[in-house]
């Protein structure tokens, strides 16, 4: 089967590997679609991922698979189910690592419910709580957005953003737009974004009320934003993570507000000068848990509050064999996220 692999930084290729065999608590899935992640995927390809990576590694973590075979002890998943976050595990011979391995024609998911019920060690099933069953009528390509939506909703909810909040988001990529949509859906009074002018229409369509061009520079942006709201924002999220990005807009946070850095562009190198703030503030560092928001994200999709077409061109997926072109087009900013058609039909 075909699998997308980063052999070493800058070298993305599609190779042939054997189809994995499902274990007792595992299911084999045909991976129908995956969505590109500008953060994780691009950093792994470029060799700039902020955590240790052993190359070659199998890429992709935003994939949706359809179950074609189940293991002996599987009892909560059936053939035909759509499953989130399916991935190709690393081969047993150690020839490849896997950063979830979602860009593959086939992958594995686990019946983590059965594993927990049967008393298996938590370390063996907890990472697979991201394998969740989707409604049968969901479009697999559109459903690839669920991974981004779950992560960002968990992060935003844990920060405390809800009804009546004022929220400032720095960054108009897929994650920044997801934060904006969630904030609007949760009843935020005002959602403001600093981003690329090319993304303004999309941002406004998903609930952003005020939009500022990042090219204007921090000083100009602060002057424009500082009067609205006059007391500053309750929450600021840096969805990019470049050095100086959050620090530059820290004066826009209200006294007692909360800030967080979600982006990983220059992870571990960001600094804050707290004296730039209007007063005492909280730095959120509580992470996220995808599984805890799965049910809410599914509900938001079904009610029309989340629409994947704002992020994805669902009519023009890239075949897995053209994955390099998909990332080239992403770097050229031709789209927000690309859909990769993994399985051959």
C-alpha positions as CSV (number, residue, x, y, z in Angstrom):
1,X,0.0,0.0,0.0
2,X,1.0,3.6,-0.5
3,X,2.3,5.7,2.5
4,X,3.6,9.2,2.7
5,X,7.0,9.4,4.4
6,X,9.4,12.1,5.3
7,X,12.8,10.4,4.7
8,X,14.7,13.3,6.2
9,X,14.0,17.1,6.4
10,X,12.9,18.4,3.1
11,X,12.4,14.9,1.5
12,X,8.7,13.9,1.3
13,X,7.9,10.8,-0.7
14,X,5.3,8.1,-1.2
15,X,6.5,4.6,-0.7
16,X,5.1,1.1,-0.6
17,X,4.7,-0.7,2.7
18,X,2.7,-3.8,3.7
19,X,-0.9,-3.4,4.9
20,X,-0.8,-3.7,8.7
21,X,-2.6,-6.6,10.5
22,X,-5.0,-5.7,13.3
23,X,-4.3,-7.1,16.7
24,X,-6.9,-8.4,19.2
25,X,-8.3,-4.9,20.1
26,X,-7.5,-3.2,16.8
27,X,-9.5,-2.6,13.6
28,X,-8.0,-2.2,10.1
29,X,-9.4,0.8,8.3
30,X,-9.2,2.0,4.7
31,X,-8.2,5.6,5.1
32,X,-10.5,7.6,2.9
33,X,-9.2,11.1,3.5
34,X,-6.7,13.2,5.5
35,X,-6.3,16.9,6.0
36,X,-3.0,18.7,6.1
37,X,-1.8,20.4,9.3
38,X,0.2,23.5,8.7
39,X,1.7,23.2,12.2
40,X,2.7,19.6,12.7
41,X,3.1,18.4,9.1
42,X,5.0,21.4,7.8
43,X,7.3,21.4,10.8
44,X,8.0,17.7,10.4
45,X,8.7,18.1,6.7
46,X,11.0,21.0,7.3
47,X,12.9,19.5,10.2
48,X,11.6,22.2,12.6
49,X,9.3,20.1,14.8
50,X,10.0,21.3,18.4
51,X,10.2,17.8,19.8
52,X,12.6,14.9,19.0
53,X,12.0,13.2,15.7
54,X,13.6,10.1,14.3
55,X,13.5,10.0,10.5
56,X,12.2,8.5,8.3
57,X,8.7,9.0,9.7
58,X,5.2,8.3,8.4
59,X,3.3,11.6,8.2
60,X,-0.3,12.6,8.9
61,X,-2.7,12.8,11.9
62,X,-5.9,14.3,10.6
63,X,-7.3,11.2,8.8
64,X,-10.6,9.5,8.7
65,X,-10.9,5.7,8.0
66,X,-13.6,3.2,7.3
67,X,-13.4,-0.1,9.1
68,X,-12.8,-3.2,6.9
69,X,-11.6,-5.8,9.5
70,X,-11.8,-6.2,13.2
71,X,-9.7,-8.0,15.8
72,X,-10.8,-10.8,18.0
73,X,-11.6,-8.7,21.1
74,X,-13.2,-5.8,19.4
75,X,-16.8,-5.3,20.4
76,X,-17.6,-1.5,20.2
77,X,-16.6,-1.0,16.6
78,X,-18.0,-2.7,13.5
79,X,-17.1,-3.1,9.9
80,X,-18.2,0.0,7.9
81,X,-17.8,2.4,10.8
82,X,-16.1,5.8,10.2
83,X,-13.3,6.4,12.7
84,X,-11.3,9.5,13.5
85,X,-7.5,9.7,13.7
86,X,-6.7,6.5,12.0
87,X,-3.0,5.9,11.3
88,X,-0.4,3.5,9.9
89,X,1.6,2.2,12.9
90,X,5.4,2.0,12.5
91,X,6.6,-1.3,11.0
92,X,7.9,-3.8,13.5
93,X,11.3,-3.9,11.9
94,X,12.0,-0.3,13.0
95,X,12.6,0.9,9.4
96,X,10.1,3.8,9.9
97,X,8.7,5.8,12.8
98,X,5.2,7.2,12.6
99,X,3.8,10.6,13.6
100,X,0.4,8.9,13.6
101,X,0.8,7.8,10.0
102,X,-2.5,9.1,8.6
103,X,-1.3,9.6,5.0
104,X,-1.6,6.0,4.1
105,X,-4.1,3.8,2.2
106,X,-4.8,1.7,5.3
107,X,-4.3,2.3,9.0
108,X,-5.1,1.0,12.5
109,X,-7.5,2.2,15.2
110,X,-8.2,0.6,18.6
111,X,-11.2,-0.3,20.6
112,X,-10.0,1.6,23.6
113,X,-13.4,1.1,25.3
114,X,-12.9,-2.6,25.3
115,X,-9.3,-2.3,26.4
116,X,-10.3,-0.2,29.4
117,X,-13.1,-2.6,30.3
118,X,-10.8,-5.5,30.2
119,X,-8.3,-3.9,32.5
120,X,-5.4,-3.3,30.1
121,X,-2.8,-0.7,31.2
122,X,-4.0,2.8,30.6
123,X,-0.8,3.6,28.7
124,X,-2.0,1.1,26.0
125,X,-5.4,2.6,25.4
126,X,-5.4,6.2,26.5
127,X,-3.6,7.6,23.4
128,X,-6.3,5.9,21.3
129,X,-9.2,7.8,22.8
130,X,-8.8,10.0,19.7
131,X,-10.3,7.0,17.7
132,X,-13.9,7.9,17.9
133,X,-16.9,6.6,15.8
134,X,-18.6,9.1,13.6
135,X,-22.3,9.2,12.4
136,X,-22.7,7.1,9.3
137,X,-23.9,10.0,7.1
138,X,-20.7,12.1,7.6
139,X,-18.6,12.9,4.6
140,X,-15.1,11.5,5.3
141,X,-13.3,14.4,3.6
142,X,-15.2,17.1,5.5
143,X,-14.8,15.0,8.7
144,X,-11.0,15.5,8.6
145,X,-11.6,18.9,10.1
146,X,-12.9,17.2,13.3
147,X,-9.3,16.7,14.6
148,X,-8.5,20.4,14.4
149,X,-11.9,21.4,15.8
150,X,-11.6,19.0,18.7
151,X,-8.1,20.2,19.7
152,X,-8.9,23.9,19.5
153,X,-12.3,23.6,21.2
154,X,-10.8,21.7,24.1
155,X,-8.0,24.3,24.4
156,X,-10.5,27.2,24.2
157,X,-12.9,25.7,26.7
158,X,-10.2,25.0,29.2
159,X,-9.1,28.6,28.9
160,X,-12.6,29.6,30.0
161,X,-13.9,31.3,26.9
162,X,-17.7,31.4,26.9
163,X,-20.8,33.6,26.8
164,X,-20.0,37.3,26.7
165,X,-16.2,37.0,26.4
166,X,-14.1,39.3,24.3
167,X,-11.5,37.3,22.4
168,X,-8.5,38.4,20.3
169,X,-6.9,35.8,18.0
170,X,-3.5,36.3,16.4
171,X,-3.2,34.2,13.2
172,X,-5.7,33.4,10.4
173,X,-4.6,29.8,9.6
174,X,-6.7,26.7,10.1
175,X,-6.2,26.8,13.9
176,X,-6.8,30.5,14.3
177,X,-10.0,30.3,12.2
178,X,-11.1,27.3,14.3
179,X,-10.6,29.2,17.5
180,X,-12.7,32.1,16.1
181,X,-15.6,29.8,15.1
182,X,-15.6,28.1,18.5
183,X,-15.6,31.4,20.3
184,X,-18.5,32.7,18.2
185,X,-20.4,29.4,18.7
186,X,-19.9,29.6,22.5
187,X,-21.5,33.1,22.6
188,X,-18.4,35.4,22.8
189,X,-19.5,39.0,22.6
190,X,-16.7,40.0,20.4
191,X,-14.2,38.0,18.3
192,X,-11.3,39.9,16.8
193,X,-8.6,38.5,14.5
194,X,-5.2,39.7,13.3
195,X,-4.4,37.9,10.1
196,X,-3.7,37.9,6.4
197,X,-6.0,40.1,4.3
198,X,-6.7,37.1,2.1
199,X,-8.5,35.4,4.9
200,X,-10.8,38.3,6.1
201,X,-13.9,37.1,4.2
202,X,-13.6,33.6,5.6
203,X,-13.0,34.9,9.1
204,X,-16.1,37.1,9.0
205,X,-18.2,34.2,7.6
206,X,-17.4,32.1,10.7
207,X,-18.1,34.8,13.2
208,X,-15.2,37.3,13.4
209,X,-16.5,40.8,14.0
210,X,-13.3,42.8,13.7
211,X,-10.4,42.0,11.4
212,X,-7.0,43.6,11.2
213,X,-4.2,43.1,8.7
214,X,-1.0,41.7,10.4
215,X,1.1,43.6,7.8
216,X,0.1,46.9,9.4
217,X,2.6,46.1,12.2
218,X,2.1,45.8,15.9
219,X,2.2,49.5,16.8
220,X,-0.5,50.4,14.2
221,X,-2.6,47.4,15.2
222,X,-2.5,48.3,18.9
223,X,-3.5,51.8,18.1
224,X,-6.5,50.6,16.0
225,X,-7.6,48.0,18.4
226,X,-7.0,49.6,21.8
227,X,-10.2,51.6,21.8
228,X,-12.4,48.5,21.1
229,X,-13.0,47.3,23.7
230,X,-11.6,50.1,25.8
231,X,-10.7,47.9,28.8
232,X,-8.9,45.3,26.7
233,X,-9.7,41.7,25.8
234,X,-10.6,39.0,28.2
235,X,-8.6,36.4,26.2
236,X,-5.8,36.5,23.7
237,X,-4.8,33.4,21.8
238,X,-1.6,33.3,19.7
239,X,-2.4,30.7,17.1
240,X,1.0,31.0,15.3
241,X,3.7,30.9,18.0
242,X,6.4,33.2,16.6
243,X,8.8,35.0,18.9
244,X,7.5,38.4,19.9
245,X,4.0,37.8,18.5
246,X,2.1,37.6,21.8
247,X,4.4,40.0,23.6
248,X,3.6,42.7,21.0
249,X,-0.1,42.6,21.5
250,X,0.0,41.9,25.3
251,X,-1.1,45.6,26.0
252,X,-4.4,44.7,24.4
253,X,-5.2,42.3,27.3
254,X,-7.5,43.5,30.0
255,X,-6.5,43.5,33.7
256,X,-7.2,39.9,34.9
257,X,-7.3,38.5,31.4
258,X,-5.9,35.2,30.1
259,X,-3.4,34.6,27.3
260,X,-2.2,31.4,25.6
261,X,0.3,30.3,22.9
262,X,-1.1,27.5,20.8
263,X,1.1,27.8,17.7
264,X,4.4,26.0,17.5
265,X,6.3,28.0,14.9
266,X,9.1,28.9,17.3
267,X,8.0,26.8,20.3
268,X,10.1,27.3,23.4
269,X,11.6,30.5,22.1
270,X,8.7,32.9,22.9
271,X,9.1,35.4,25.7
272,X,6.7,37.8,27.5
273,X,7.5,41.0,29.2
274,X,4.7,41.1,31.8
275,X,5.2,44.8,32.4
276,X,3.7,45.5,29.0
277,X,0.3,44.2,30.3
278,X,-2.3,46.5,31.8
279,X,-2.2,44.6,35.0
280,X,-2.1,41.1,36.4
281,X,-2.9,38.3,33.9
282,X,-2.9,34.5,33.6
283,X,-0.8,32.6,31.2
284,X,-2.8,29.5,30.1
285,X,-0.6,26.4,29.8
286,X,-3.2,23.6,30.3
287,X,-3.1,22.0,26.8
288,X,-6.0,20.2,25.3
289,X,-7.7,16.8,25.2
290,X,-9.3,15.9,21.8
291,X,-11.6,13.2,23.1
292,X,-13.3,15.5,25.7
293,X,-14.8,17.7,23.0
294,X,-15.7,15.0,20.4
295,X,-19.4,14.9,21.2
296,X,-19.8,18.7,21.1
297,X,-17.9,19.0,17.8
298,X,-20.2,16.4,16.2
299,X,-23.2,18.3,17.5
300,X,-21.9,21.6,16.1
301,X,-21.4,20.0,12.7
302,X,-24.9,18.5,12.7
303,X,-26.4,21.8,13.7
304,X,-24.5,23.7,11.0
305,X,-22.3,25.7,13.4
306,X,-19.2,24.2,11.9
307,X,-18.8,23.9,8.1
308,X,-15.7,22.3,6.7
309,X,-16.0,24.1,3.4
310,X,-14.7,27.3,5.0
311,X,-11.4,25.5,5.6
312,X,-11.2,22.9,2.8
313,X,-11.8,22.7,-0.9
314,X,-13.8,19.5,-0.8
315,X,-14.3,19.4,-4.5
316,X,-10.6,19.2,-5.4
317,X,-8.8,16.7,-3.1
318,X,-5.2,15.8,-3.9
319,X,-4.4,12.1,-4.5
320,X,-1.9,10.7,-2.0
321,X,0.6,10.4,-4.9
322,X,0.4,14.2,-5.3
323,X,0.9,15.0,-1.6
324,X,4.1,17.0,-2.4
325,X,2.1,19.3,-4.6
326,X,-0.5,19.8,-1.9
327,X,2.2,21.0,0.5
328,X,3.8,23.2,-2.2
329,X,0.4,24.8,-2.8
330,X,0.0,25.3,1.0
331,X,3.3,27.1,1.2
332,X,2.2,29.3,-1.7
333,X,-0.9,30.1,0.4
334,X,-3.3,28.8,-2.2
335,X,-5.5,27.3,0.4
336,X,-6.0,27.1,4.2
337,X,-5.8,23.3,4.4
338,X,-5.7,20.6,1.7
339,X,-7.7,17.4,1.5
340,X,-5.6,14.3,0.7
341,X,-7.5,11.4,-0.8
342,X,-5.6,8.5,0.7
343,X,-7.4,5.3,-0.4
344,X,-7.6,4.4,-4.1
345,X,-11.2,3.9,-5.2
